[in-house]
Amino acid sequence: MFFVDLEKKLNLERTTLKKSNDELIECQQKLRLLEIDLKDAKNTSSKLSQDYQMLQQAHEQSLEQIEFDNQRRNHHEKDYKLLQEQVNNLTNKDKQMQDSIRQLQTENERLNKELRSINNEYQLIKTQTNEYEEQIEGFFLIYLSFLVSMKFRFS
């Protein structure tokens, strides 16, 4: 009866350990995916920042061109209208880029919070797994001692 109870406890501990290990693996996979997402978000943010700087420079160049064209408005009215439309487009793109950067920063903050949460969960599961392994090892030693004592009794 005692042997059966110990075996049941050992099987329960093994099941619990397997479940914990499975949860640990799942958390590690989630963590890897989040790290990839975070890296992608950072790369996208960096590219958007570079694009923003290029658009900012293009915007400034367009403004200089508009100033030049204003001085020659009487001779170049058609060119001036085209450049004004270009400036409007760049301003709209500039606003869109700023909105995109703000959204990416918000997403980046959210992913960082989620990553911290997963890391905390991972550490907790790792600690629990170590505790379970120690308990199983203890039960196993008790079980081996029991077997040895049973062998000596029946031999």
Phi, psi and omega in degrees: 000315180296320179297319179294318179297317179296319180295320177296316179297318179297316178296319177298316180295320177298317178298316179297317179296317179297317179298317179296317179296320178298317178295322178297314179298317179298317179295321178296320178295317178299319180297316178299316179297318179293323177296321177295315178299319180295318179297316178298318180296320178295317179297316178297317179298317180296315179296318179296323177295318178295316178299321180298315179297319178296317178294324178297316179295317178297322179296314180296320178296321178295322179296320177296320179294322179297319179297317177298316182292330178298324179293334181247025186307316183300327183268338188229046183299319181296316179297320180300317181296320179295319179292324178297320177296321178296318178298317179300317179298316180294323178296317178297317179296322178299315178297317179298319180295319178297318177298317180297318180296317178297318179297317180294323178295319178297315180296320178298317178297317179297316180293323177296318178297316181295321178296318177297319180296317180293321177298319177297316179297319179299315180297319179297313180295322179297317179297315180298320180298317178298318178297317179297318179298319178295319179295317181296319179298319178296314178298322181295318179295319177298317180297316179295318178299318179299315180297318180296316181293325179292323180295317180292326179292320186267357180267000000 
